[in-house]
């Protein structure tokens, strides 16, 4: 549970809004350690999946079977996510302790 709280703090410090965070959790990235092993291309693909998850949304009448639009991810939020992922991988690579509470966007 503490890892999820650190993840929320880290994304908040990196100016990523709550809806995008929920989209990341839906894609399986739910802790700061989930960023490990992902590169820039992977984060672009995750953002694309959050925006266009595919499938159809249930509906009634004329709206039945409409396309699932997903969660809108702004360009700035995507850039900040890519920076957050890079910073987490960098701290792991240089074998430094990663503290989510002190990792702000200015530091990243």
N, C-alpha and C positions, 0 to 999 in steps of 0.2 A: 504494500500500500504506500510505503514511503517513496518507492521508485516512481509511482504514478504522480505523487505530489511534486516530486522534483522535476518530473517531465513538464507538468503544468507551469511551474515556476520558470523553468528554462524557456519554454515557448512564450510565456508572458514577457520575460526580459528581452526576448528577440522580436517583440512586436508582432506576434502571430495571434490572430484572434481565436476565440473559443470555438467557432464553427469549423474552422480549418483544423483545429486540434482534434475535434470529434471525428473529422474525416480521416485524419492520420490514425486515430485509434481504430476506426473501422477497417483500415487497410493493414492493421497489424503492427503499427509502430506506436507502442504505448509506453515506452520507457526511453530514457536517454541512451541506454545501451543498445536499443534497437537501431540507432543510427550507425553503429559500428559495422564496417564492411560495405556500407552503401557509398557510392560515389555521386558525383554531380548528375550524371545521366540517370541514375536510379531515382534520385529525388525529383527530377523532371518527370519521369515516368509515373511516380507516385502522385504528383500533382495533377497529371493528366487523368489518372484513374479517379481521383477525387472529383474532378470537374465532370468527367464523362464516365460514370461507372458502368454504363450499359444496362440493358434490360428495359423493362417497362414498369411503369407505376400503375397500380390499380386505380380505377376510377369508375364513375357511373355515367351512363348516357353517352354524350358525344365525347367526353373526356376519357373514355375507357381505353386502356392500352397506350397511353401517351408515353413518350420516351422519358427515361429517368435523366433529369438534368444534373443531378449531383449537387455538389456544394461549390459555389463560386470561390475561386482562389485568385486573389489579385496578383499582379506582377510583383509588387513589393513583398507580399507575403511569401511568394514562391522564392524570391531572392533571399529573403531572410531565412527560410527553411533550408535552402542550400548552404548558406553560411553557417547555420547552426549544425548541420550535419558535418560539414568540413571541419569545424572547430572541435566537435566531439571526437572525430577520427584523428585529428592532429594531436589532441591531448593524450589520446591512447597511444599513438605512435611514438611520441616523445617520452612516454611513461611518466606523465605528470598526473597528479590527482585532479579529477574533474569535480568541481563544485558548482552545481547548477545555480545556486543562489547568487554567486558572484559573477557568473558569466552573463554579462550584459551585451547588448548589440554593439556598443562602442568597443568593448573588449574583443568581441568576435570579429 
